[in-house]
Amino acid sequence: MILLDLQLPKKDGRQLLEEIKADERLRGLPVIVLTASTTHQKILESEKLHVEAYLVKPVDCQQFVSVVKSLRRYLLADVIMPA
């Protein structure tokens, strides 16, 4: 699984996502996008850059920690990863 923040300091996250989807070795990995805006979801959908899920980053630190913990619980409890 790849957790991708779209607002990277040196590279556009959408560009990186395109590179991931173009790479034969990475293409099959599920990508979860971490974004500060729900607008990014519409942009990615319009560009047909398929991702498994979107997480909107809360600005509050405590809320952010809560989101990360929820993601961790989801991955550990509900997802069966390929061997």
C-alpha positions in Angstrom: 0.0 0.0 0.0 1.1 3.5 -0.8 0.0 6.5 1.3 0.5 9.5 -0.9 0.3 13.1 0.2 -0.6 15.3 -2.8 1.1 18.4 -1.4 4.7 17.3 -1.4 7.4 20.0 -1.0 9.5 19.2 -4.1 7.2 17.3 -6.4 3.6 17.5 -7.4 1.7 14.6 -5.8 -0.4 14.1 -9.0 2.7 13.8 -11.1 4.1 11.2 -8.6 0.8 9.3 -8.8 1.0 9.2 -12.6 4.5 7.8 -12.3 3.3 5.1 -9.8 0.4 4.1 -12.1 2.8 4.0 -15.1 5.4 1.8 -13.3 4.6 -1.9 -13.9 6.1 -2.9 -10.6 4.0 -0.4 -8.6 0.8 -0.2 -10.6 -0.9 -3.0 -8.6 -0.3 -1.5 -5.2 -3.3 0.2 -3.6 -2.8 4.0 -3.3 -4.5 6.0 -0.5 -4.3 9.7 -1.1 -3.8 12.1 1.8 -5.0 15.6 0.9 -5.9 18.8 2.5 -8.9 19.4 0.2 -11.9 17.4 -1.1 -11.2 19.3 -4.4 -8.3 17.1 -5.1 -10.6 14.1 -5.3 -12.5 15.7 -8.2 -9.3 16.6 -9.9 -7.9 13.0 -9.6 -11.2 11.6 -10.9 -11.3 13.9 -13.8 -7.7 12.9 -14.7 -8.6 9.3 -14.4 -5.9 8.7 -11.8 -7.5 5.8 -9.9 -6.8 5.5 -6.2 -8.4 3.2 -3.6 -9.3 5.9 -1.1 -9.0 9.5 -0.1 -8.3 10.9 3.4 -8.7 14.6 4.0 -6.0 15.8 6.4 -7.5 17.6 9.4 -5.6 20.7 10.4 -5.8 19.9 14.1 -3.0 17.7 15.3 -5.3 15.5 17.5 -7.7 15.0 14.7 -4.8 14.0 12.4 -3.6 11.5 14.9 -7.1 10.1 15.1 -7.3 9.7 11.3 -3.9 7.9 11.2 -5.0 5.6 14.0 -8.3 4.8 12.2 -6.3 4.0 9.0 -4.0 1.7 11.0 -6.9 -0.2 12.5 -8.5 -0.5 9.1 -5.3 -2.0 7.6 -4.6 -4.3 10.5 -8.2 -5.6 11.0 -10.0 -5.5 7.7 -7.6 -5.8 4.9 -6.1 -9.0 3.6 -2.8 -8.2 2.0 -1.4 -10.4 -0.8 1.5 -12.7 0.2 
